[in-house]
Amino acid sequence: MPDIAEQFFNCSNRERAIFEAGIKLGTIYHQYVGAPVSLSNLESLEEAIKQSVLVQPFVASASVKINPENIHKHKGTYKYITLTGDMLDVSLDIQYKNSSVKARLRYIKEMDYPLMYLED
């Protein structure tokens, strides 16, 4: 299928794939951080994030994992937690024409930061 938006991008196919990866990772981070999370909805939230990104253009595959470590610290009726960036581990394969990139969002302990970057 032709890309009708291609005329607006003054870049290589690889640069476009990288751009698309950044948009997708930023969307995941800003859409889902703050969502209530518990051990009972962890897997369904992972799947919802994955399925939401898979419908976006040029996403060939996706993997989403939420680290449950912080969830165990909060017990009780009113002690749920919300998803934070340091809990996310997301891998995306983006395919744009003849170029593909693997992008990642994961917490880097040494930086104390949920970093978005290119793995390949």
C-alpha positions in Angstrom: 0.0 0.0 0.0 1.5 3.4 -0.9 2.3 5.8 1.9 0.4 9.0 1.1 2.3 10.9 3.8 5.7 10.2 2.3 5.7 13.5 0.4 5.9 15.3 3.8 9.0 13.6 5.0 12.4 14.8 3.7 14.4 11.8 5.0 15.7 8.3 4.2 13.5 5.2 4.7 15.7 4.3 7.8 15.2 7.8 9.2 11.5 7.5 8.7 11.5 4.1 10.4 13.4 5.7 13.4 10.9 8.6 13.5 8.0 6.1 13.5 9.6 4.1 16.3 10.0 7.3 18.4 6.4 8.3 17.9 5.1 4.8 18.9 7.3 4.6 22.1 6.3 8.1 23.1 2.7 7.3 22.6 2.9 4.2 24.8 4.7 6.1 27.6 2.4 9.1 27.7 -0.8 7.1 27.2 -0.3 4.4 29.8 1.8 5.9 32.5 -0.6 6.6 35.3 -2.9 3.6 34.6 -3.9 1.7 37.7 -2.0 -1.6 37.8 -2.2 -4.7 40.1 -1.2 -8.3 39.8 -4.7 -9.1 38.7 -4.6 -6.8 35.6 -0.9 -6.9 34.8 -1.1 -9.3 31.9 -4.3 -7.7 30.4 -2.6 -4.3 30.6 0.5 -5.7 28.8 -1.7 -7.1 26.1 -3.8 -3.9 25.8 -0.6 -1.9 25.3 0.7 -4.4 22.8 -2.5 -4.5 20.8 -2.9 -0.7 20.7 0.6 -0.3 19.2 0.2 -3.1 16.7 -2.6 -1.3 14.9 -0.4 1.8 14.3 1.3 2.1 10.9 4.5 0.3 10.2 4.6 -1.8 13.4 5.7 -5.3 12.4 5.8 -6.7 16.0 5.7 -5.7 19.6 6.6 -7.0 23.0 5.4 -5.4 26.3 6.4 -6.5 29.8 5.5 -4.7 33.0 7.8 -5.3 36.0 5.6 -6.5 38.9 8.3 -5.8 41.5 6.6 -2.6 42.8 3.2 -4.1 42.8 4.1 -6.5 45.6 4.9 -3.5 47.9 1.3 -2.3 48.0 -1.4 -4.5 49.6 -4.9 -3.6 50.8 -8.1 -2.3 49.4 -7.0 1.2 48.9 -3.3 0.6 48.1 -3.2 0.0 44.4 -0.4 1.6 42.4 -0.2 3.3 39.0 2.0 2.3 36.1 5.3 4.2 36.0 7.9 4.4 33.3 10.4 2.4 35.2 8.0 -0.6 35.2 7.8 -0.7 31.3 9.9 -2.9 29.0 8.7 -2.5 25.5 10.3 -3.7 22.2 9.1 -2.7 18.8 10.0 -3.8 15.3 9.2 -1.1 12.9 9.3 -1.8 9.1 9.2 1.1 6.7 9.6 0.1 3.1 13.0 -1.6 2.9 14.2 -0.4 6.3 13.6 -1.9 9.7 14.6 -0.8 13.2 14.2 -2.4 16.6 13.3 0.2 19.2 13.2 -0.2 23.0 11.8 1.5 26.0 13.2 0.2 29.3 14.4 1.4 32.7 18.2 1.8 32.8 19.1 1.5 36.5 22.5 3.4 36.1 20.6 6.4 34.7 17.5 6.0 36.9 15.6 6.7 33.8 13.1 4.9 31.4 15.1 5.3 28.2 13.8 5.1 24.7 16.5 4.0 22.2 17.4 2.0 19.1 18.7 -1.6 19.6 19.2 -2.3 15.9 
